Every structure is written in C-alpha cells, then in structure tokens.
C-alpha cells in the first residue's frame, strides 16, 4: 500500500492520515467467505459496511486512499468549514445595516484554512480504520482492489471471497477539455483545501453548486473571484427565481460573472494564468493567480476488473444499475456517486441502506422511491425536494403553486433577510405536495419539514395545523398551508357559512 499524504503536512493532517490511512496498518487475514465485500470507504461504503456488520454479516471494507472519501477529506466537511468562516465575514460586512458598526472586518486566510484542517482531523475519528475494525467488527483492508473471479477480489496480494459485493468507489473531479489547462495548472475540490496562502485573483470554472459555493466563499475570504459559466445564469438547474436571488447576491458582493462563456484556451504569462474567453460581449482575457475547476465529475471505475465479472459501466456515467442498485452481475451491487445522478452524501447514505436490504435479505427496495432533498450552501442557501414546476409540466402533471416571500415573514424582516421565499407545488386541485424550493439563509435546515410531510403523505393543508414558534422563518411553510386552506373557502362555501351563522345568532 502506498502511503497517503495530505498537504500541508502539519499536525492536523498528520492526525487525519493516522485515522483514515494509518501508515502502520496491517491488513487482516481474510475470512473464509464474506457476506459482503465493499470496495470504497466513502459515505456509501462506510454506511454499507457498518450497517451490514451491525446486522451480523461478515464484512470486508477496502479503501485505496483515505477512508471517509470525498465528504470528509475534500468535500462536505472542509467546504462547509470555510463557508462558515466566509459567512462570518459576510455577516460583519452587512452588520451596519443592522445598526452594528464593525470596522476592518477581513479574513485571516491561513487561520481559516488551519481551522478547517483542525475540524476535519477531529471528525476523522468517526471514519477511522481503527473504529471500523474494533468497534464495528469490519475487516478493513487498505490497498487497491480488483475483481479476479466470480466470487473473489484481490487486495494487496490477498484474495477475499464473497457472497455479495458492493462497488462504492465514488467519483472525482473531471478535467474539462480546455486547451492549455493542464500545462497552466489548476485546482479542484481535491487540492483547493491544501492552500495555505490566499490567491489574490481566482478564476472558478463552473457555476453549478460546487463552483458557486466556493466562488462566494473565496470572494468573502479576500480573493477577487471571476466565475465563468457556460450558460446565461449560474445554478441553471435550480428554480430560476431562486438562482436569480443568489446571482444578484454574488454581484453585490463583487464576484465577477462571465456568463455564456466559452474558454478557448489557457496559458501562462509569467506568474499569471491567462484564460482566453469568448462570451456574449465578445472575447476577453481573464488573468488570475489560480484556476479552480468547479464543474464535472468522473466515476472511479478504472482498475477494478469490472470486465472480469461482467459488470457493465460507462466511463462518464459510471456503473450501470437497476432500480434496486443491482449491477449487470446479480451478485454485485453499487451505491453512491459511482452509479447515481444524485451526488450527495445523504444520497450515498440512503443508497447504502437500500443495498444492505437488497443484497443481504433479498429485499426489493427501490432507489426511485426516495424523496431526495438537497441544498446548495451559498448565502442565501437554495434547498429543494421533489419536482420543479418545469419537471411537472414535462410529465404532464398539472400543479398549483404557492409562494411566500420572506418580505412578508416577520422574522425574516427582523433578521434583515427578506431576499428569499418558500415555494411549494401541489397536484392541481389537491394539497398533495409534489415539490418545494426554499431560498433562505438556512434553507437546508428548513427543507426537511417539507420532506417529512412528503414522506408521511401529509398534505399542504395539514401543514397549516403544525404550530410553529413565533417568530421564525419556518413559519412561511405553515403560512402556505393557510394559503391553501383559504382556497377551499369558495364563494358557495362562504355563503353557506354566512347563512348558518345568521341562523345561529
């Protein structure tokens, strides 16, 4: 096993590596036959291994790099740490609007990144090799895995036999086909968190969730950010009204947006990296110190010997699975980013739960049955669950739409956070919730109320009966329930009520 290194090689990253890729780790002697061999120790693999072992299965877990996968090491944990620090700067810069004068607010970039590394190291204990081996009862192998037969995997010269196997190898940042990009050099989510010094000028390629989150965060941390997006709007897969609010926030904060951008080439000019860009206004050049790629993911399918065991895959889309997450080999399942369009930690978690039941207990749980919420952690956040209006229209589903702007919600007005809304769509003429979008400072915390209602088949009218503390921004959800119930008070119903009440006076 090649020793893992994470830069910078400080005390925090040394603690991280000691937990998730201990250099003195000795792989166990393989058991006779495993109920499950899980390849990949990111979220999907960890949940699968721990859940199956907890039910009494004999489980082997194989990781070639860092346990914890993207989420712990180069995704959710480090990104949300620096986003939180950047929010503190954003709050300080807006403080005067609330009557609080904060002078000289600026980020200590080195301290922000050190805090991120410290928090990541602290949380890495949860995903550590020691914990999974000693507390969870999982046989943990560190090294490269490869299928060698219909019921066998080889790792570090040892052969592991299995009844069922799970591919949970995840995905990685993909390099866009831009001339000169490789020679000029660039950062991805896998390398940006190794920075110790702030780039003065930063180009971010891609205005999707990853690119947008990091663009705003680094702008607030003192970089001059140029965000290049190939469409006419950032976050173009989100609700258009929601994305527009975030785009306007970016412009207010000084992020330079280059939309409908085609990057023709990249080259070095001394210390500068120069992007030649064609856009709606013509051609331009963008000079920066660093380039961050925030678009595109590639599944980790290489070197696994998938052809040996008849597992079909696509190099761009990943391992092919059915709705039960079974591959073209009935003994092998897949979970997480390597096989799903939903590339979220919580999606990987719940796909693992499906795999446990279907692989070990002949279950028939379906991926399509999940109501999958997600959140883009810009400021304000955009959270969504279920269908968008345009998706409903494409499926021929008629809907009614209810919107509550935060300019009409007392707590949001008091907080100075009026630029957002709650939007819920229901099947036309009913209160059956089909989807929801929330734009708010903490939209990700609010969307779960709608997710619970959808999972529990509670209609929008029923949400009106849920008492919310006053004043809170979540009241907006209850107020939409009231709005739906008011539609039931038709002129005819109102006349009947009036007549009855007249008789009972």
HELIX and SHEET records of a PDB file:
HELIX    1   1 UNK A   11  UNK A   20  1                                  10    
HELIX    2   2 UNK A   43  UNK A   54  1                                  12    
HELIX    3   3 UNK A   69  UNK A   73  1                                   5    
HELIX    4   4 UNK A   76  UNK A   94  1                                  19    
HELIX    5   5 UNK A   95  UNK A   98  5                                   4    
HELIX    6   6 UNK A  109  UNK A  123  1                                  15    
HELIX    7   7 UNK A  124  UNK A  127  5                                   4    
HELIX    8   8 UNK A  129  UNK A  134  1                                   6    
HELIX    9   9 UNK A  181  UNK A  184  1                                   4    
HELIX   10  10 UNK A  192  UNK A  194  5                                   3    
HELIX   11  11 UNK A  209  UNK A  220  1                                  12    
HELIX   12  12 UNK A  240  UNK A  253  1                                  14    
HELIX   13  13 UNK A  306  UNK A  309  5                                   4    
HELIX   14  14 UNK A  336  UNK A  338  5                                   3    
HELIX   15  15 UNK A  345  UNK A  360  1                                  16    
HELIX   16  16 UNK A  367  UNK A  369  5                                   3    
HELIX   17  17 UNK A  389  UNK A  394  1                                   6    
HELIX   18  18 UNK A  406  UNK A  408  5                                   3    
HELIX   19  19 UNK A  410  UNK A  415  1                                   6    
HELIX   20  20 UNK A  443  UNK A  455  1                                  13    
HELIX   21  21 UNK A  460  UNK A  463  1                                   4    
HELIX   22  22 UNK A  475  UNK A  487  1                                  13    
HELIX   23  23 UNK A  491  UNK A  503  1                                  13    
SHEET    1   A 6 UNK A 139  UNK A 142  0                                        
SHEET    2   A 6 UNK A  59  UNK A  63  1                                        
SHEET    3   A 6 UNK A  34  UNK A  39  1                                        
SHEET    4   A 6 UNK A 158  UNK A 167  1                                        
SHEET    5   A 6 UNK A 152  UNK A 155 -1                                        
SHEET    6   A 6 UNK A 145  UNK A 149 -1                                        
SHEET    1   B 5 UNK A 139  UNK A 142  0                                        
SHEET    2   B 5 UNK A  59  UNK A  63  1                                        
SHEET    3   B 5 UNK A  34  UNK A  39  1                                        
SHEET    4   B 5 UNK A 158  UNK A 167  1                                        
SHEET    5   B 5 UNK A 332  UNK A 334  1                                        
SHEET    1   C 2 UNK A 171  UNK A 173  0                                        
SHEET    2   C 2 UNK A 297  UNK A 299 -1                                        
SHEET    1   D 4 UNK A 256  UNK A 258  0                                        
SHEET    2   D 4 UNK A 224  UNK A 228  1                                        
SHEET    3   D 4 UNK A 201  UNK A 205  1                                        
SHEET    4   D 4 UNK A 290  UNK A 293  1                                        
SHEET    1   E 3 UNK A 262  UNK A 269  0                                        
SHEET    2   E 3 UNK A 272  UNK A 279 -1                                        
SHEET    3   E 3 UNK A 282  UNK A 288 -1                                        
SHEET    1   F 2 UNK A 313  UNK A 314  0                                        
SHEET    2   F 2 UNK A 318  UNK A 319 -1                                        
SHEET    1   G 5 UNK A 374  UNK A 376  0                                        
SHEET    2   G 5 UNK A 381  UNK A 386 -1                                        
SHEET    3   G 5 UNK A 433  UNK A 440 -1                                        
SHEET    4   G 5 UNK A 421  UNK A 427 -1                                        
SHEET    5   G 5 UNK A 399  UNK A 405 -1                                        
END                                                                             
